[in-house]
Amino acid sequence: MKQIFPFIFTSLTYFLLNYLLERNLLSNDAPATCLPNHCFCESTVLGLIKQRSNSISSLGFCYVSIWILSGLFFQSIERNKIKNSRNKIVFLPTIFALALLSIGIGSFLYHSTLSFIGQFLDVAGMNLLANFILLTHLKFRIRMSNVTFFCLYLCLNILTCYLIWDFPEVRRLLFAMILLVSILFLVFFRTQRKLKSTGYLFLALAFQLAAFLIWNLDLQKIICFPNSWFQGHAIWHILSAGVCFLLYHFYSKNHFGQETEI
């Protein structure tokens, strides 16, 4: 039963988002600053979903998110049966999963509507993840309570949301800078303990490099089939969701299991 939960709830997410679009969500919003003529290969079509491949592939993030959340849920049930005690909230993996869910929903709405608010939600979700990665890598280096983590996370997200709302042109540079600093924390600063299962991390980096290459080929329209379901940006979504799946395994081996309730 637990294996089909992610598929079922991802499908429900798709139908819910379609229902919201049918209710004219975002229909009167200003257009995005990043549109198919200079940001994507995929052409637009008439209907609720303007970019079908790029929209549906975004749900890969939702699938990984729901897979994590359902796993945490069933683990809590098993722990309760064994220990017959109150389950503690696994704070960090839950935040990680919710960040992925926000990316999936935001990206779906963005590619479905090509509206500015959709673009904002998409990039805001990406920054939720990037800020999480940054603080998690910082947490490998210094001791930090969950309360401190949450306060810093909240402040960073408020700041990045302000920047991408008022200065949307900085969205890519901002996202790249956050990820770069997070990598520097992990690579060049001594951690509190030896990291385990680094194979997941290296594989995630390889996936991300491949995803970035394909994203750039799509952006530059070097490999471009505008009316096809085969889209480089959609592959970027799927590979990036795979990166998050691998990162979850890496973090869970090193971090998540040692956290206490917020």
C-alpha positions in Angstrom: 0.0 0.0 0.0 2.7 2.5 1.0 4.4 2.1 -2.5 1.4 3.5 -4.3 0.9 6.5 -2.0 3.2 8.8 -3.9 1.6 8.0 -7.2 -2.0 8.5 -5.9 -1.3 11.8 -4.1 0.7 13.1 -7.1 -2.2 12.4 -9.3 -4.6 14.1 -6.9 -2.2 17.1 -6.9 -2.4 17.2 -10.7 -6.2 17.2 -10.7 -6.4 19.7 -7.8 -4.2 22.1 -9.8 -6.3 21.7 -12.9 -9.4 22.4 -10.8 -7.8 25.6 -9.5 -6.8 26.6 -13.1 -10.4 26.0 -14.2 -11.5 28.5 -11.5 -9.4 31.1 -13.4 -6.6 31.1 -10.9 -3.9 33.6 -12.0 -5.9 34.3 -15.2 -5.8 38.1 -14.8 -2.2 38.3 -13.6 0.6 40.1 -15.4 2.7 37.9 -17.8 5.9 36.4 -16.6 9.2 38.1 -17.4 10.6 34.7 -18.6 8.5 33.5 -21.6 8.9 30.8 -24.3 10.3 33.2 -26.8 13.5 33.6 -24.8 13.4 31.1 -21.9 12.0 27.8 -23.2 11.9 25.8 -26.3 8.4 24.4 -25.8 5.7 26.4 -27.6 2.4 27.3 -26.0 -1.0 25.8 -26.7 -4.6 26.8 -26.1 -6.3 25.6 -23.0 -5.7 25.5 -19.2 -2.1 24.3 -19.5 0.0 26.4 -21.9 3.1 24.2 -21.7 2.1 20.6 -21.3 5.5 18.9 -21.1 7.1 21.5 -18.8 4.1 21.6 -16.6 3.5 17.9 -16.1 7.2 17.1 -15.6 7.2 19.6 -12.7 5.1 17.0 -10.8 8.3 14.9 -10.4 9.1 17.2 -7.4 5.7 16.5 -5.9 6.2 12.8 -6.3 9.5 12.8 -4.5 8.0 15.1 -1.8 5.1 12.8 -1.2 7.3 9.7 -1.3 9.4 11.3 1.6 6.3 12.4 3.6 4.5 9.1 3.2 7.7 7.3 4.3 8.0 9.5 7.4 4.3 8.8 8.1 4.6 5.0 7.9 7.9 5.1 9.9 6.1 7.0 12.7 3.4 4.4 12.8 6.0 1.6 13.0 7.9 3.4 15.8 4.7 3.9 17.7 3.9 0.2 17.5 7.3 -0.8 18.7 7.9 1.7 21.4 4.2 2.5 22.3 5.2 6.1 22.8 4.5 9.5 21.3 6.3 10.0 17.9 8.7 12.9 17.7 8.4 15.2 14.7 11.2 14.7 12.2 11.7 18.4 11.5 14.3 18.6 8.8 13.1 16.0 6.3 9.6 17.4 6.6 10.8 20.9 5.7 12.8 19.4 2.9 9.8 17.6 1.5 7.6 20.7 1.8 10.1 22.7 -0.1 10.0 20.1 -2.9 6.2 20.2 -2.9 6.3 24.0 -3.3 8.7 23.7 -6.3 6.4 21.2 -8.0 3.2 23.2 -7.5 4.9 26.6 -8.3 6.5 25.2 -11.4 3.3 23.6 -12.6 1.4 26.9 -12.2 4.1 28.8 -13.9 4.3 26.7 -17.0 0.5 26.3 -17.1 -0.2 30.1 -16.9 3.1 31.8 -17.8 2.1 34.5 -15.4 4.3 36.6 -13.2 2.8 35.2 -10.0 3.4 31.7 -11.3 7.0 32.6 -12.1 7.4 34.0 -8.6 6.0 30.8 -7.0 8.3 28.7 -9.1 11.4 30.6 -8.2 10.4 31.0 -4.5 10.1 27.2 -4.3 13.5 26.8 -5.8 14.9 29.2 -3.2 13.1 27.4 -0.4 15.2 24.4 -1.4 18.4 26.3 -1.9 18.1 28.0 1.5 17.4 24.7 3.1 20.5 23.1 1.5 22.6 26.1 2.6 21.6 25.9 6.2 21.8 22.1 6.3 25.4 22.3 5.1 26.1 25.0 7.6 24.6 22.8 10.3 27.2 20.1 9.4 29.8 22.6 10.4 28.4 24.2 13.5 25.9 23.2 16.2 22.5 24.7 15.5 19.2 23.9 17.2 16.1 23.4 15.1 14.6 26.7 16.4 17.7 28.6 15.2 17.6 26.7 11.9 13.9 27.6 11.5 14.4 31.3 12.3 17.4 31.6 9.9 15.4 29.7 7.3 12.4 32.0 7.6 14.6 35.2 7.4 16.5 33.9 4.3 13.2 33.0 2.6 11.6 36.4 3.3 14.7 38.1 1.9 14.9 36.0 -1.2 11.2 36.4 -1.9 11.5 40.1 -1.7 14.4 40.1 -4.1 12.8 37.9 -6.7 9.5 39.9 -6.5 11.0 43.4 -6.8 14.0 42.4 -9.0 13.0 39.3 -11.0 16.0 39.6 -13.2 18.3 38.5 -10.4 16.4 35.2 -9.8 18.9 32.9 -11.6 22.0 34.6 -10.2 20.5 34.5 -6.7 19.7 30.8 -6.9 23.1 30.0 -8.2 24.9 32.0 -5.6 23.0 30.3 -2.7 23.8 26.8 -4.1 27.5 27.8 -4.7 27.9 29.0 -1.1 26.2 25.8 0.2 28.7 23.7 -1.8 31.6 25.7 -0.4 30.4 25.1 3.1 30.3 21.4 2.5 33.6 21.1 0.6 36.0 23.6 2.2 34.9 23.7 5.8 35.5 20.9 8.3 32.4 19.2 9.4 31.6 18.2 13.0 31.6 14.5 12.0 32.7 12.3 9.1 30.1 12.3 6.3 28.6 9.0 5.4 27.2 7.7 2.1 28.9 10.4 0.0 28.2 8.4 -3.1 24.7 9.8 -3.0 26.1 13.3 -3.0 28.5 12.8 -5.9 25.8 11.1 -7.9 23.5 14.0 -7.2 26.1 16.5 -8.4 26.6 14.4 -11.6 22.8 14.5 -12.1 22.7 18.2 -11.5 25.5 18.9 -14.0 23.7 16.9 -16.6 20.5 18.7 -15.8 22.1 22.1 -16.1 23.7 21.1 -19.5 20.3 20.0 -20.9 18.6 23.1 -19.4 21.1 25.3 -21.2 20.7 23.5 -24.5 17.0 24.1 -24.2 17.4 27.7 -23.2 19.7 28.4 -26.2 17.4 26.4 -28.5 20.3 24.3 -29.6 18.2 21.1 -29.2 14.7 22.3 -29.7 11.4 20.6 -30.8 8.8 23.3 -29.9 5.7 21.2 -30.5 7.0 17.9 -29.1 6.5 16.3 -25.7 10.3 15.8 -25.7 11.6 19.0 -24.0 15.0 19.8 -22.5 13.4 21.9 -19.8 11.1 18.9 -18.8 14.2 16.7 -18.6 15.7 19.3 -16.3 12.7 19.0 -14.1 12.9 15.2 -13.9 16.7 15.1 -13.4 16.5 17.8 -10.7 13.8 15.8 -8.9 16.2 12.9 -9.0 18.9 15.1 -7.5 16.5 15.8 -4.6 15.8 12.1 -4.1 19.5 11.4 -3.9 20.1 14.4 -1.6 17.4 13.1 0.7 19.2 9.8 1.1 22.5 11.6 1.7 21.0 13.9 4.3 19.1 11.1 6.0 22.3 9.1 6.4 24.1 12.0 8.0 21.6 14.4 9.5 17.9 13.7 9.7 18.0 10.8 12.0 19.7 12.8 14.7 17.3 15.7 14.9 14.9 16.4 17.7 11.5 17.9 17.8 11.4 21.7 17.1 
